[in-house]
Amino acid sequence: SIEETLGKLMNQSQISCRDLYECSSIELDLLTDTCRALGALGSRLTGAGWGGSTVSLVRDNQVDEFIHNLKIEYYAKANKGKIVDDNATNLHKVVFACKAMTGTSIFRF
């Protein structure tokens, strides 16, 4: 499917950022690996790297479960096993879902 192809390209891009451009980090590598293990079709750093953010491609019907499990698998472990409280940590502000939309277009009349 086109989603699986895009996911593979995202994963290859992450490997390139890590190995060729050396702009990833241990934390970003762990986060993208965790996202893929939780079912993301693809996951890569976004922005300039060096500790920034990631974007993951997840099937629409798996988004809520993916986010819930990501908070447990990555953020709770990073917090030494303590349960992560969304309200206390504001984690809900940094782990969120969005949908791709149509970008800029040229309309000719």
Number of C-alpha atoms within 10 A of each C-alpha: 6 7 13 15 12 14 21 15 16 20 21 15 17 25 17 15 21 20 11 11 11 12 17 23 16 10 14 23 20 12 21 23 18 17 26 19 12 17 17 21 21 25 28 30 27 17 11 11 18 17 16 14 16 18 18 20 21 23 13 9 8 12 17 13 11 18 18 11 16 18 19 17 17 18 17 16 13 13 11 8 12 11 12 17 12 13 9 8 10 11 14 13 9 10 15 10 14 7 7 5 6 6 5 6 6 5 5 4 3
